[in-house]
Amino acid sequence: MSGHDPSVEDSAAGSGPGRGRETGGTHCVDSALRCRLTADDAGGRVGRGVDAGLVDGRGRSISTAILFEVAAAMRDVAAGAVIKVRTDPLSAVDSDIRAWCRTTGHELVAVEEVAGAREYAVRKARELRDQPGWAIVISNPGLEELLSPLGFALAAALAGSAVAIYFQGPAVRVLTRSFSEKLAGWQRPFSAFARRGLDKAGHPPPHHKLRQLVDLGARIYVCGPSMAHFKVAPDELFLPGIEIAAYPTFVEQMNGAHVQVFLQ
């Protein structure tokens, strides 16, 4: 079946307060969409999916990986321009693209079934809607345990939320250049196999996701006492701009956020 989807929401492009604007003929982009894309930042996938207004997300089941490329494509077009997004016909991806449009104010104008794929036409909003801030605390550096907090952080940042992440306990190792994520317990020898599967689905490694988050405006904090306990030196941190702090500093962030996530 092909054609306009009658269930598509007709979001008002200018509804709600936003951070992006058009001024004096110069296109000003919301800080949440200033994605400085490199192949390293997106796990080697950047550039593969974006071609002349089309984001090709086929072969991936992780919506944030696809939407990161959509946000990057929208960075370079004016309000009212339409970006096409082609994906596999997956229910979760379909739900997430619709939700992202409703949340941000971008207009989903059409959905078509095209040669075994699903194609979405998304019109860029003139202004993005204000979103609540997120504060996330991460304590576990495990391969599987990092998926949800970083996934939620990316989804929130892609929607335009200000995101702050605090790494504490053994999770401070995630921020080191030498970090390599591992499965827990008896599954540890299968970590490389698990990582290959995640890459294929669209889950790049934590360092790639953190670079994406920083490009989307997120702030990264690391617990100073935990660094001392786990013998992590400041010059081992893989990203510039990581703030070394402790509880009072991040409590300030949590007090200003509407959504707080604490994961051990």
Sine and cosine of phi, psi and omega as CSV:
sin_phi,cos_phi,sin_psi,cos_psi,sin_omega,cos_omega
0.00,0.00,0.69,-0.73,-0.04,-1.00
-0.73,-0.69,0.48,-0.88,0.04,-1.00
0.77,-0.64,-0.12,-0.99,-0.06,-1.00
-0.94,0.35,0.69,-0.72,0.02,-1.00
-1.00,0.05,0.90,-0.43,-0.07,-1.00
-0.91,0.41,-0.27,0.96,-0.02,-1.00
-1.00,0.02,-0.02,1.00,-0.04,-1.00
-0.91,0.42,0.72,-0.69,0.01,-1.00
-0.97,0.25,0.70,-0.72,0.04,-1.00
-0.99,-0.12,0.98,0.22,-0.08,-1.00
-0.94,0.34,0.70,-0.72,0.06,-1.00
-0.95,0.30,0.86,-0.52,-0.11,-0.99
-0.89,0.45,-0.49,0.87,-0.07,-1.00
-0.97,-0.25,0.17,0.99,-0.10,-1.00
-0.97,0.23,0.64,-0.77,0.07,-1.00
0.98,0.18,0.44,-0.90,0.04,-1.00
-0.93,0.38,0.49,-0.87,-0.01,-1.00
-0.55,-0.84,0.06,-1.00,-0.03,-1.00
-0.94,-0.33,-0.34,0.94,0.03,-1.00
-1.00,0.05,0.41,-0.91,-0.01,-1.00
-0.33,-0.94,0.25,-0.97,0.14,-0.99
-0.94,-0.33,0.82,-0.57,-0.02,-1.00
-0.69,-0.72,0.79,-0.62,0.11,-0.99
0.79,0.62,0.57,0.82,0.02,-1.00
0.98,0.19,-0.02,1.00,0.02,-1.00
-0.98,-0.22,0.76,-0.65,-0.02,-1.00
-0.99,0.17,0.88,-0.47,0.02,-1.00
-0.96,-0.26,0.81,-0.59,-0.12,-0.99
-0.97,-0.24,0.65,-0.76,0.07,-1.00
-0.80,0.60,0.63,-0.78,-0.04,-1.00
-0.86,0.52,-0.45,0.89,-0.02,-1.00
-0.95,0.30,-0.17,0.99,-0.03,-1.00
-0.92,-0.40,0.18,0.98,0.00,-1.00
-0.99,0.11,0.98,0.20,-0.09,-1.00
-0.99,-0.10,0.93,-0.36,0.09,-1.00
-1.00,0.07,0.99,-0.14,-0.22,-0.98
-1.00,0.00,0.73,-0.68,0.18,-0.98
-0.69,-0.72,0.27,-0.96,0.03,-1.00
-0.87,0.48,-0.55,0.84,-0.01,-1.00
-0.93,0.38,-0.64,0.77,-0.09,-1.00
-0.90,0.43,-0.51,0.86,-0.07,-1.00
-0.91,-0.42,0.54,0.84,0.08,-1.00
0.89,0.45,0.53,0.85,0.05,-1.00
0.99,0.12,0.10,1.00,-0.07,-1.00
-0.98,-0.22,-0.26,0.97,-0.04,-1.00
-0.89,0.47,0.68,-0.73,-0.02,-1.00
1.00,-0.05,-0.47,0.88,0.03,-1.00
-0.93,0.36,-0.58,0.82,-0.18,-0.98
-0.99,-0.16,-0.22,0.97,-0.11,-0.99
-0.95,-0.31,0.84,-0.54,-0.01,-1.00
-0.47,-0.88,0.97,-0.26,0.10,-0.99
0.78,0.62,0.80,0.60,0.07,-1.00
1.00,0.06,0.06,1.00,0.04,-1.00
-0.88,-0.47,0.81,-0.59,0.13,-0.99
-0.98,-0.21,0.89,-0.46,-0.05,-1.00
-0.99,-0.15,0.98,-0.22,-0.02,-1.00
-0.98,-0.20,0.23,0.97,-0.01,-1.00
-0.90,0.44,0.56,-0.83,-0.01,-1.00
1.00,0.01,-0.03,1.00,0.02,-1.00
-0.82,-0.57,0.63,-0.77,0.00,-1.00
-0.94,-0.34,-0.01,1.00,-0.03,-1.00
-0.99,-0.14,0.91,-0.40,-0.13,-0.99
-0.90,0.43,-0.59,0.81,-0.04,-1.00
-0.90,0.44,-0.55,0.83,0.04,-1.00
-0.89,0.45,-0.63,0.78,0.01,-1.00
-0.95,0.30,-0.71,0.70,-0.05,-1.00
-0.93,0.38,-0.46,0.89,0.08,-1.00
-0.87,0.49,-0.65,0.76,0.03,-1.00
-0.95,0.30,-0.54,0.84,0.07,-1.00
-0.90,0.44,-0.71,0.70,0.01,-1.00
-0.87,0.49,-0.64,0.77,0.01,-1.00
-0.91,0.42,-0.66,0.75,0.02,-1.00
-0.90,0.43,-0.62,0.79,-0.01,-1.00
-0.94,0.34,-0.38,0.93,0.02,-1.00
-0.84,0.54,-0.56,0.83,-0.16,-0.99
-0.98,-0.20,0.17,0.99,0.02,-1.00
-0.83,-0.55,0.38,-0.93,-0.02,-1.00
-0.99,0.17,0.32,-0.95,0.09,-1.00
-0.84,0.55,0.67,-0.74,-0.03,-1.00
0.99,-0.10,-0.29,0.96,0.05,-1.00
-0.94,0.33,0.47,-0.88,-0.04,-1.00
-0.95,-0.33,0.79,-0.61,0.11,-0.99
-0.96,-0.28,0.72,-0.69,0.07,-1.00
-0.99,-0.14,0.65,-0.76,-0.04,-1.00
-0.82,-0.58,0.88,-0.47,-0.03,-1.00
-0.95,-0.31,0.81,-0.58,-0.05,-1.00
-0.71,-0.71,0.21,-0.98,0.23,-0.97
-0.93,0.37,0.48,-0.88,-0.06,-1.00
-0.98,0.22,0.94,0.34,-0.03,-1.00
-0.97,-0.23,0.70,-0.72,-0.06,-1.00
-0.87,0.48,-0.68,0.73,-0.04,-1.00
-0.92,0.40,-0.68,0.73,0.03,-1.00
-0.89,0.45,-0.67,0.74,0.03,-1.00
-0.86,0.51,-0.75,0.66,0.01,-1.00
-0.88,0.48,-0.66,0.75,-0.07,-1.00
-0.94,0.35,-0.64,0.77,0.02,-1.00
-0.90,0.43,-0.67,0.75,0.03,-1.00
-0.89,0.45,-0.69,0.73,0.00,-1.00
-0.90,0.43,-0.65,0.76,0.01,-1.00
-0.88,0.47,-0.66,0.75,0.05,-1.00
-0.90,0.44,-0.71,0.70,0.02,-1.00
-0.88,0.48,-0.65,0.76,-0.08,-1.00
-0.94,0.35,-0.72,0.69,-0.09,-1.00
-0.99,0.15,-0.47,0.88,-0.10,-0.99
0.98,-0.19,-0.10,0.99,0.13,-0.99
-0.90,0.43,0.57,-0.82,-0.12,-0.99
-0.99,-0.13,0.84,-0.54,0.11,-0.99
-1.00,0.08,0.96,-0.27,-0.16,-0.99
-1.00,-0.10,-0.37,0.93,0.00,-1.00
-0.29,-0.96,0.49,-0.87,0.12,-0.99
-0.71,-0.70,0.79,-0.62,-0.02,-1.00
-0.75,-0.66,0.51,-0.86,0.15,-0.99
-1.00,-0.04,0.86,-0.52,-0.10,-0.99
-0.76,-0.65,0.95,-0.31,0.13,-0.99
0.73,0.69,0.82,0.57,0.05,-1.00
0.98,0.19,0.07,1.00,0.03,-1.00
-0.83,-0.56,0.10,-0.99,0.06,-1.00
-0.85,-0.52,0.74,-0.67,-0.05,-1.00
-0.87,-0.50,0.79,-0.61,-0.01,-1.00
-0.95,-0.33,0.68,-0.74,0.13,-0.99
-0.96,-0.30,0.87,-0.49,-0.09,-1.00
-0.86,-0.51,0.85,-0.52,0.03,-1.00
-1.00,-0.03,0.79,-0.61,-0.04,-1.00
-0.92,0.39,0.75,-0.66,0.01,-1.00
-0.96,0.29,0.46,-0.89,0.08,-1.00
-0.95,0.32,-0.61,0.79,0.03,-1.00
-0.72,-0.70,0.62,-0.78,0.07,-1.00
-1.00,-0.01,0.57,-0.82,-0.03,-1.00
-0.97,0.24,0.59,-0.81,0.08,-1.00
-0.90,0.43,0.61,-0.79,-0.02,-1.00
-0.81,-0.58,0.44,-0.90,0.05,-1.00
-0.93,0.36,0.51,-0.86,0.05,-1.00
-0.97,0.24,0.43,-0.90,0.03,-1.00
-0.86,-0.52,0.66,-0.75,0.14,-0.99
-0.81,-0.58,0.83,-0.56,-0.12,-0.99
-0.81,-0.59,0.75,-0.66,0.05,-1.00
-0.94,-0.35,0.81,-0.59,-0.03,-1.00
-0.87,-0.50,0.79,-0.61,-0.04,-1.00
-0.87,-0.49,-0.30,0.95,-0.13,-0.99
-0.93,-0.36,0.83,-0.56,-0.03,-1.00
-1.00,-0.01,0.18,0.98,-0.05,-1.00
-0.90,0.43,0.47,-0.88,-0.03,-1.00
-0.83,0.55,-0.78,0.63,-0.02,-1.00
-0.96,0.27,-0.55,0.83,-0.08,-1.00
-0.95,0.32,-0.34,0.94,0.02,-1.00
-1.00,0.08,-0.27,0.96,-0.10,-0.99
-0.88,0.47,-0.77,0.64,-0.08,-1.00
-0.92,0.38,-0.77,0.64,-0.04,-1.00
-0.89,0.46,-0.66,0.75,0.01,-1.00
-0.95,0.30,-0.53,0.85,0.07,-1.00
-0.91,0.41,-0.72,0.69,0.05,-1.00
-0.90,0.44,-0.64,0.77,0.01,-1.00
-0.87,0.49,-0.71,0.71,0.02,-1.00
-0.90,0.44,-0.68,0.73,0.00,-1.00
-0.88,0.48,-0.67,0.74,0.01,-1.00
-0.92,0.40,-0.70,0.71,0.00,-1.00
-0.90,0.43,-0.63,0.78,0.03,-1.00
-0.90,0.43,-0.48,0.87,0.04,-1.00
-0.98,0.17,-0.16,0.99,0.03,-1.00
0.96,-0.28,0.10,0.99,0.02,-1.00
-0.97,0.24,0.55,-0.84,0.21,-0.98
-0.97,0.23,0.81,-0.59,-0.10,-1.00
-0.86,-0.51,0.74,-0.67,0.10,-0.99
-0.82,-0.57,0.73,-0.68,-0.04,-1.00
-0.82,-0.57,0.74,-0.68,-0.02,-1.00
-0.89,-0.46,0.87,-0.50,0.04,-1.00
-0.99,-0.16,0.78,-0.62,-0.02,-1.00
-0.66,-0.75,0.15,-0.99,0.01,-1.00
0.85,0.53,-0.54,-0.84,-0.01,-1.00
-0.89,0.46,-0.29,0.96,0.00,-1.00
-0.94,0.35,-0.19,0.98,0.07,-1.00
-0.88,0.47,-0.40,0.92,0.01,-1.00
-0.91,0.40,-0.38,0.92,0.02,-1.00
-0.85,0.52,-0.51,0.86,-0.11,-0.99
-1.00,0.04,0.06,1.00,0.01,-1.00
-1.00,0.02,0.45,-0.89,-0.01,-1.00
-0.88,0.47,-0.52,0.86,-0.10,-1.00
-1.00,0.02,0.05,1.00,-0.10,-1.00
-0.90,0.44,0.70,-0.71,0.12,-0.99
-0.71,-0.71,0.89,-0.46,-0.08,-1.00
-0.93,0.36,0.56,-0.83,-0.05,-1.00
-0.70,-0.72,0.50,-0.87,0.20,-0.98
-0.95,0.30,0.36,-0.93,-0.04,-1.00
-1.00,0.03,0.45,-0.89,0.18,-0.98
0.86,0.50,-0.68,-0.73,-0.09,-1.00
-0.92,0.40,-0.28,0.96,-0.01,-1.00
-0.99,0.15,-0.15,0.99,-0.12,-0.99
-0.79,0.62,-0.66,0.75,0.00,-1.00
-0.89,0.46,-0.29,0.96,-0.04,-1.00
-0.99,-0.11,0.22,0.98,-0.07,-1.00
-0.87,0.50,-0.69,0.72,-0.03,-1.00
-0.90,0.43,-0.63,0.77,0.04,-1.00
-0.89,0.45,-0.69,0.72,0.02,-1.00
-0.89,0.45,-0.65,0.76,0.00,-1.00
-0.89,0.46,-0.66,0.75,0.02,-1.00
-0.88,0.47,-0.64,0.77,0.04,-1.00
-0.91,0.43,-0.63,0.77,0.02,-1.00
-0.92,0.39,-0.66,0.75,0.04,-1.00
-0.85,0.52,-0.69,0.72,-0.03,-1.00
-0.90,0.44,-0.59,0.81,-0.01,-1.00
-0.97,0.25,-0.34,0.94,-0.03,-1.00
0.92,-0.38,0.27,0.96,0.05,-1.00
-0.98,-0.17,1.00,-0.02,0.06,-1.00
-0.93,0.37,0.24,-0.97,0.00,-1.00
-0.88,0.48,0.30,-0.95,-0.05,-1.00
-0.81,0.58,-0.65,0.76,-0.02,-1.00
-0.88,0.47,-0.61,0.79,0.05,-1.00
-0.91,0.42,-0.69,0.73,0.01,-1.00
-0.90,0.44,-0.63,0.78,0.01,-1.00
-0.92,0.39,-0.59,0.80,0.09,-1.00
-0.90,0.44,-0.67,0.75,0.06,-1.00
-0.87,0.50,-0.69,0.72,0.00,-1.00
-0.88,0.47,-0.68,0.73,0.04,-1.00
-0.89,0.46,-0.65,0.76,0.06,-1.00
-0.89,0.46,-0.48,0.88,0.03,-1.00
-1.00,0.05,0.06,1.00,0.09,-1.00
0.99,-0.17,0.08,1.00,-0.01,-1.00
-0.94,0.35,0.45,-0.89,0.06,-1.00
-0.93,-0.36,0.71,-0.70,-0.07,-1.00
-0.92,-0.39,0.76,-0.65,0.02,-1.00
-0.86,-0.52,0.49,-0.87,0.07,-1.00
-0.71,-0.70,0.64,-0.77,-0.05,-1.00
-0.96,0.29,0.89,-0.46,0.01,-1.00
-0.88,0.47,-0.75,0.67,0.05,-1.00
-0.86,0.50,-0.60,0.80,0.05,-1.00
-0.92,0.40,-0.61,0.80,0.06,-1.00
-0.86,0.51,-0.70,0.72,0.00,-1.00
-0.90,0.44,-0.68,0.74,-0.04,-1.00
-0.91,0.42,-0.65,0.76,-0.05,-1.00
-0.99,-0.11,0.21,0.98,0.11,-0.99
0.84,0.55,0.77,0.64,0.09,-1.00
-0.96,-0.29,0.88,-0.47,0.00,-1.00
-1.00,0.05,0.50,-0.87,0.01,-1.00
-0.82,0.57,-0.57,0.82,-0.03,-1.00
-0.97,0.25,-0.03,1.00,0.08,-1.00
-1.00,0.02,-0.20,0.98,-0.03,-1.00
-0.92,0.38,0.71,-0.70,-0.17,-0.99
-1.00,0.10,-0.26,0.96,-0.02,-1.00
-0.89,-0.45,0.66,-0.75,0.16,-0.99
-0.96,0.29,0.44,-0.90,0.08,-1.00
1.00,0.06,0.00,1.00,0.09,-1.00
-0.93,0.37,0.77,-0.64,-0.05,-1.00
-1.00,-0.05,0.85,-0.53,0.07,-1.00
-1.00,0.09,0.85,-0.53,-0.13,-0.99
-0.44,-0.90,-0.21,-0.98,0.09,-1.00
-0.57,-0.82,-0.28,-0.96,-0.19,-0.98
-0.82,0.57,-0.74,0.67,-0.06,-1.00
-0.85,0.53,-0.61,0.79,0.01,-1.00
-0.90,0.44,-0.70,0.71,-0.05,-1.00
-0.98,0.20,-0.41,0.91,0.12,-0.99
-0.87,0.50,-0.61,0.79,0.07,-1.00
-0.85,0.52,-0.68,0.74,0.05,-1.00
-0.91,0.41,-0.67,0.75,-0.01,-1.00
-0.91,0.41,-0.59,0.81,0.02,-1.00
-0.90,0.43,-0.51,0.86,0.00,-1.00
-1.00,0.00,-0.10,0.99,-0.02,-1.00
-0.99,-0.13,0.52,-0.86,0.06,-1.00
-1.00,-0.01,-0.34,0.94,-0.02,-1.00
-0.82,-0.57,0.83,-0.56,0.04,-1.00
-0.86,-0.51,0.75,-0.67,-0.01,-1.00
-0.81,-0.59,0.80,-0.60,0.00,-1.00
-0.83,-0.56,0.91,-0.42,-0.07,-1.00
-0.82,-0.58,0.76,-0.65,0.04,-1.00
-0.92,-0.39,0.00,0.00,0.00,0.00
